Amino acid sequence: MTWLGGILVFVISWWLFFFMVLPIGVQSQAEAGDDIVPGTVESAPKKPYLLRKAIAAAVLATFAVIFFDWFVDSQIITLRPSGF
């Protein structure tokens, strides 16, 4: 896989994993039992932990790129048309 292909797989898989881990551990202001911040809805998250989730998505995306590169290089499947 080329370096451009690796970056592309990383970016796509990062967004995929980021949206997958986004709802994990989220507690709304109403569920927390705290006062609701004026100007927000009661379902707004108390502490979303976005940095932790972005780092987790980056780690998972890195493993996904490594696995995808190994999978393509081992020629279990081929992404090139026949005859090339």
Secondary structure, DSSP 8 states (H G I E B T S, - for coil): --HHHHHHHHHHHHHHHHHHHTTTT--BHHHHTS---TTS-TTSBS---HHHHHHHHHHHHHHHHHHHHHHHHTTSS--S-TT-
